[in-house]
């Protein structure tokens, strides 16, 4: 598997129309982290491009609240040294990304 920096994924996602991109820890990712790229529409072109470049699939989830619907693509990434601040100095502290549709 090829490790890709968060900054690269964030830039590519914005070129495909992502309105938000952040990273978080992930027990399912082979790197230990994923970029969460938020889109207003199903990010098919982004996912196809990403999969063809790095050779693995992207997980896409749909979130809806009332009339607001968004899609989030989770992409395995590496994060820059010094960007990680975990409580207790160990991996295993969990951070949650909470989506508030009213804030967009």
SVG drawing of the C-alpha trace seen along z (x, -y; Angstrom):
<svg xmlns="http://www.w3.org/2000/svg" viewBox="-36 -28 43 30">
<polyline fill="none" stroke="black" stroke-width="0.4" points="0.0,0.0 1.1,-3.5 1.1,-6.1 0.0,-9.6 0.2,-12.9 -2.9,-14.5 -2.0,-17.8 -2.1,-16.0 -5.5,-14.5 -6.9,-17.8 -5.7,-19.6 -7.0,-17.0 -10.4,-16.9 -10.8,-20.7 -10.2,-20.5 -13.1,-18.0 -15.4,-20.3 -14.9,-19.3 -16.1,-22.0 -14.2,-20.6 -11.3,-18.3 -9.9,-17.2 -8.0,-14.2 -8.7,-11.8 -7.4,-8.6 -8.8,-5.3 -8.5,-1.7 -9.4,-0.6 -6.8,-2.5 -3.4,-0.9 -1.8,-4.2 -3.7,-4.8 -5.3,-8.0 -7.8,-9.0 -8.7,-12.3 -12.4,-13.0 -13.4,-14.9 -16.9,-16.4 -18.9,-17.0 -22.4,-18.3 -22.8,-15.7 -21.8,-12.1 -18.0,-12.3 -17.8,-9.7 -15.2,-11.4 -13.0,-12.1 -13.2,-8.4 -12.5,-7.1 -9.5,-9.3 -8.2,-8.5 -8.6,-4.7 -6.9,-4.8 -3.9,-6.8 -3.1,-4.8 -4.8,-1.5 -7.2,-1.2 -10.8,-2.1 -12.3,-5.0 -15.1,-4.6 -18.0,-7.0 -20.8,-7.7 -23.9,-9.8 -25.1,-12.1 -28.5,-13.8 -30.4,-16.0 -33.7,-17.4 -33.1,-18.7 -29.3,-18.9 -27.4,-15.9 -23.6,-15.6 -21.2,-12.9 -17.9,-12.1 -15.1,-10.2 -12.5,-8.6 -9.1,-8.2 -6.0,-6.6 -3.3,-9.3 -0.2,-10.1 -0.2,-13.3 2.7,-15.7 5.0,-15.2 4.0,-17.6 0.3,-17.7 -0.7,-14.9 -1.5,-15.8 -2.8,-12.9 -3.8,-12.8 -1.4,-10.7 1.2,-10.5 -0.2,-7.3 -2.2,-6.4 -5.6,-5.2 -7.0,-8.5 -10.0,-8.9 -11.2,-12.1 -14.6,-12.4 -15.5,-14.5 -19.0,-15.9 -20.9,-17.3 -23.3,-20.3 -25.2,-21.0 -26.2,-24.5 -22.6,-25.6 -22.2,-25.3"/>
</svg>
